[in-house]
Amino acid sequence: MNNLNGDKSVNASKSPPSGDLGGFKIKLAQRIAWIAGGFALVLAILLIVNYVQTSFNDPIENQTIPALVKRLSDNPGDEALKAEIR
């Protein structure tokens, strides 16, 4: 492309922004990887804690719900007891 003086100029829209664009992309990808790794680590810790918690307190063998249901069968109109069971 020629400008008014007849010199050929470079199209400025195709030149990369100042600085090292490749290095920026690599650093961005590394930051995203660190964040994703941290998220995965937190999720793994939460899953392990949940597993340990359910192994100590077996929710299927819990005697609380059957006792509440028995109390409800004795007093079927107790709305507070119904809400507690829910």
Secondary structure, 3 states (H helix, E strand, C coil): CECCCCCECCCHHHCCCCCCHHHHHHHHHHHHHHHHHHHHHHHHHHHHHHHHHHHHCCCCCCCHHHHHHHHHHHCCCCHHHHHHHC
